[in-house]
């Protein structure tokens, strides 16, 4: 993945709502199924991993209820 594209993706992920992240993840999974190129699939899988990482990080940062 190109450096600038990766930077833009990370910036978008950090500034998106959880709902936006979930919707984008679903679209990326759909694209993986329709894509034949392994390089493109690798980039899509990387984007999904970054989204998943952000979701988990946000969940860990939420205050715990007693």
N, C-alpha and C positions, 0 to 999 in steps of 0.2 A: 504494500500500500504506500502511496506517495506520502512524504512527510507532511505536506500542507493539508492534504485530505485527512490524514490521521489527526492532526492538530485541530482541524475544524470539527471533526467527529467528536473528539474528546470535549471540546468547548460546548458543542450542542448537547452532549450527554449531561454535562455538569449543570447546564442551565434549563434542562427540560423537566417537566413534571413526570411523576411516576406513570401517569396515564399515557403521556406521549411516548415514554420509553417502552411501555408494554405494546402499544400499537406499532411502533417501529420494529420491535423485535419480531412480532408476528409477520410483518411484511418481509423482513429479512429471511425468516425461515421459509416463507413461500418462495422467495427468489432462489434460495439454495436448491430447492426441488426442481426449479425450472432452468437451472444453469448447468451447462456441461463443462465449462472450463475450470480446471482445478485451481488456478490462480485466483479466479473470481470467487470461487467457493471458499477459498482460504480467507480472502478479504472479508467476505460476508460472515464467516464464522468468527473472525476476529472482532468484528463489530458487535456481534451477539455476545461474545465473552465480555467485552467492555461494558455493554449495557447491563449484563448480569452482575458484574462486579460493582457497578454503581448502585444497583438496586440493593444488593446485599450490604454495601457500605452504609447506605441510608438507613436500612433496617437496624443495623448495629448501633447507629448514632441516635436512634429514637430513645427518648427517656423511658425507662422501665417503670411500669405502674406497680405499686406495692401490693 
